[in-house]
Amino acid sequence: MLDIKIARTGRVFYQVDGTLAVLLIEAFPDIFSKYEKPTPPPTPTTWGVGSFPYSGVRHILVCLEGGREIYRFIGPPERIGEFENSLPASAGKCPKSVLAKYAAEYVPYDPTNA
């Protein structure tokens, strides 16, 4: 099955029988072409500061691929480099504004107070 596009109208016919689609494209290349669905642009990585609802512990939140992958950092601000190195390369580095906000609100996690 192939998707084919009509050049004059831009109309797309989806899942046309493969043999028929190839025949039309070969016989009439000025009229028919194979349609390739455009790939959506990659969603940007978002960095932010949040807190866990019950404990109130502050953390840096990293969302990749529109939220499909989520990472959290709850350590001391000076160890952010280790966290960044553990992330996929597409995550990049923590923005300075996010790190500054996290550092200003950071309180070491004490599991005995949770």
C-alpha positions in Angstrom: 0.0 0.0 0.0 1.3 3.5 -0.9 0.0 7.0 -0.5 0.0 9.0 -3.7 -0.5 12.7 -4.4 -2.0 14.4 -7.4 0.2 17.2 -8.5 -2.5 19.5 -9.9 -4.8 19.5 -6.9 -2.5 18.4 -4.1 -5.0 15.8 -3.0 -3.6 12.7 -1.4 -5.0 9.2 -1.7 -4.0 7.0 1.1 -3.2 3.3 1.0 -3.6 2.8 -2.7 -2.8 -0.8 -3.9 1.0 -0.9 -4.3 1.0 -2.2 -7.9 -1.6 0.3 -9.0 0.2 3.2 -7.3 3.6 2.3 -8.9 2.0 1.9 -12.3 0.3 5.4 -12.0 3.5 7.0 -10.8 5.6 5.4 -13.6 3.1 6.1 -16.3 2.2 9.6 -15.3 5.1 11.2 -13.3 3.8 14.7 -14.0 0.4 13.9 -12.5 1.1 11.4 -9.7 3.9 11.2 -7.1 4.5 9.1 -4.0 3.3 11.0 -0.9 5.7 11.1 2.1 4.0 12.2 5.3 5.9 15.1 6.7 7.7 14.5 9.9 6.8 16.8 12.7 9.5 19.1 14.0 11.2 17.8 17.2 9.7 19.0 20.4 12.1 21.1 22.4 13.5 20.0 25.7 12.0 21.9 28.6 13.7 22.5 31.9 12.0 23.8 35.0 11.9 23.8 38.8 9.1 22.0 40.6 8.2 20.4 43.9 6.8 17.0 44.8 3.1 17.5 46.0 3.3 15.7 49.4 6.9 16.3 50.5 7.4 19.7 49.0 10.9 18.7 48.0 12.2 21.0 45.2 13.6 19.4 42.1 14.8 20.3 38.6 12.4 18.7 36.0 13.6 17.9 32.5 11.0 16.9 29.8 12.2 15.4 26.6 10.1 14.6 23.4 7.0 16.5 24.6 6.9 14.8 28.0 7.6 11.2 26.8 10.7 11.1 28.9 10.9 12.9 32.2 13.9 13.2 34.5 14.2 14.8 38.0 17.2 16.1 39.9 17.0 16.6 43.7 20.6 16.9 44.6 22.8 19.8 45.5 23.1 22.5 42.8 26.8 22.1 42.5 26.3 18.5 41.3 24.1 19.4 38.3 26.9 18.6 35.9 26.8 14.9 36.9 23.0 14.9 36.3 23.4 16.6 32.9 26.0 13.9 31.9 23.5 11.2 32.8 20.8 12.5 30.4 20.5 11.8 26.7 22.6 14.2 24.6 19.4 15.8 23.2 18.6 17.2 26.6 21.5 19.7 26.5 22.5 21.7 29.5 20.5 23.2 32.3 19.6 26.8 31.6 21.3 29.2 34.0 18.0 30.8 35.0 16.6 27.4 36.1 19.7 26.5 38.0 19.7 29.9 39.7 16.1 29.5 40.8 16.7 25.9 42.0 19.8 27.0 44.0 17.9 29.8 45.6 15.1 27.4 46.8 17.3 24.4 47.5 16.9 22.6 50.8 18.8 19.4 51.3 16.5 16.4 51.2 16.1 14.7 54.6 14.2 11.4 54.4 13.5 11.4 58.1 11.3 14.5 57.7 9.4 13.2 54.7 
